[in-house]
Amino acid sequence: MGLPEWFWVTNSRPISGRTTARDVWVEVTARPQGLTIDPGYGHRVVRCAGVGTAYDKSRPASAQRTDCSYTFQRSSAHEPGGAYRVRVTVTWGGTWRGSDGSGGALPPLTRSTSFRLRVAEAQGLYG
């Protein structure tokens, strides 16, 4: 069985902005709410409840947990170009409010990126 590959949003803080026209303004706040991992080439898609937890190299692996990982069962050597083609999608949600007291929820917005991921395989002999 392989080791899990961790995925996380590197900057998961809310983003806010305000625009004004004369005495009228609107303010929007957006937050990353979910992460989807498509490991490519027909492997199952993983939908994470949150935006992942950053792996901390200074801590032992046994002391860390994440809600967003994928475990490849084989090396990527058999894949085209020797790498998996992974697509990660972040779902953003947000709210808005206006100077007149109105406001509400914004529809979800997604942004994706793809990258090549090489996964190595090592086998140990016991005896």
Salt bridges, closest charged atoms under 4 A:
GLU27 OE2 - ARG18 NE 3.59
GLU27 OE1 - ARG97 NH2 3.12
GLU79 OE2 - HIS43 NE2 3.89
GLU79 OE2 - HIS78 NE2 2.74
